[in-house]
């Protein structure tokens, strides 16, 4: 283990002497936010990056393991939406003095849970809109606005974010999705680091095939 320390998913500050990078999971209190081990954000806290998620909200934010979330990223949840099937989108029912009952649930836009896979890198100031699903290993470019699903190991950039390429060919992506390194033990992952950080993709491909049998 590095400097005699063992990786601990319940440690809040994994960088000694630096408070503006935290493991997210041990800091989350909202039951509608679920975050996997070792996912970090480049900030001193996380929950203010999740907007419009209220005690009465129907949706969840689900983030996998080993994700890397840059500064300024925002996850916008479904209750940011306004009624769109009526003449006015103004939310009279939320403001004091107006004689309007809350709309029926079926009258409000609802796109379901927001789900981020494992080992996803979300660049600085990106905005993730409600109900988006981002696959394992994807990369979201800085300042992107993600309003539709992103495939595993895709690179998506822009406003609206569009896939510009896949990081690897379909065969290698399939091997990685089958291998699921992020679900292995800390000791196994430590031993896998030379493979996980290798730029020799043919060697990686061969080793994954060997390990998967």
Secondary structure by P-SEA (a helix, b strand, c coil): ccccccccccccccccccccccccccccccccccccccccccccccccccccccccccbbbbbbcbbbbccbbbbbccccccccccccccccccccccccccccccccccccbbbbbcbbbbccbbbbccbbbbccbbbbccbbbbcccccccbbbbcccbbbccccccaaaaaaaaaaccccccaaaaaaacccccccaaaaaaaaaaaaac
